[in-house]
């Protein structure tokens, strides 16, 4: 589907989601990407890690937040999800944690053009 917005920023938001999922997944893990057009356009990204603990959920959209769990890549800055959410909000959309399926799932939703 079509959305209206800044192409570079929207691509950066998707990159942030994918980078986060890759870092949260174990070596040789998988990242699942689902697209849907229900009430706008959505991309849902699920990692194959252990998911978020309840006490981690409130922090994941805060800048520089890093959980204490080991990551497969050490360059995590804690900025990816906050950047992706800011981009989504600036385009009239949303970015939400949708649960552990089994790894953490995040849904980026944008309104139709």
N, C-alpha and C positions, 0 to 999 in steps of 0.2 A: 504494500500500500504506500501511498504518498503522504509525507509529512512536510510541513513548512518549517524551515529553520536554517541555522548556520551549519552547513555541511561539515566543516572542520570540527566544530564543537560536538556535533552529534556523533561523528566518527570517534572522537576522543572519549566520549562517554561509553561507547560500546567497547573500545579498547581497554578502558579502565575495568569494565566488568569482566572481560576475558582475562586480563592480566591477573586480577584478583582470584579468579577461579583456577587459573593455572598455578599460582603460588600456593593456594590452599589445597591443591590436589597432591597426592603422593607421587613419587617418581613412577612413571609409566601409568599414571592415572588417566582418567578421561574427564572431559568437560562436555556437558550436554547443553545444546542451544536449541530453544524452541521459539518459533515465531507464531503469533496469532493476530487476528484482526477482530477481536471482540471488544466493542466500545472504544475503538481507537486502535492503535498499533502497538504491539507488545513484543519484547524480546525477553525471554527468561533464560538465565544462565545458571546452571547447577554444577558445582564442583564435585569431585569424588573423594573429598576429604572427610573428616569426622564431623563436619557440621559445626554450628555455633552452640556454645553452652548458653543457657538462659542469661547468665550475668554478662555475656559478651554482646548480646543483641543491641543494647542501648548505646554501646560505644562505636559500632562499626561505621556510622555516618559522621562521627566526630573527627576533625582533622588530627592527624598524627597518631590516631589510635592504633595500637598493635597488641594483639593478644599475646599471651605468654607461650602459646603452643608453637612448636617448631614448624617452619615452612620449608617447602622444597627449594625455594629461592630466597636468598638473604637480602635482596634489595628492596623489600617492601618498605614503603615510606609512610603508609597510613593516610595517603591522600587520594587514592584511586576512587574509592566509593564516595567520599564527600564531593569530589570533582564531578563524578557522574551524576550524583543527585542534584547538584547545583545546575548542571547543564539541563537535566530533565525539567527541573522547576522553571528555569528561565524560558523554556519552550512550552510551558503550560502542561507539562507532564508530571510524572512521578517516578521515583525509584524506591522500591520497598523490598525488605527481606520477607520472603514468603514461607520460610521454614526449612527444615532439613529433609532432603529427599534423595538419598540419605545425606549427601553433603549439603552445604548451604546453597539456597536458591535465592536469586534476586531477580525482580521483574522491573524492567524499564518500560514505562508506558508513555506514549505520545499521542496527542489528538490527531485525527485525520486532517489532511489539508483541505 
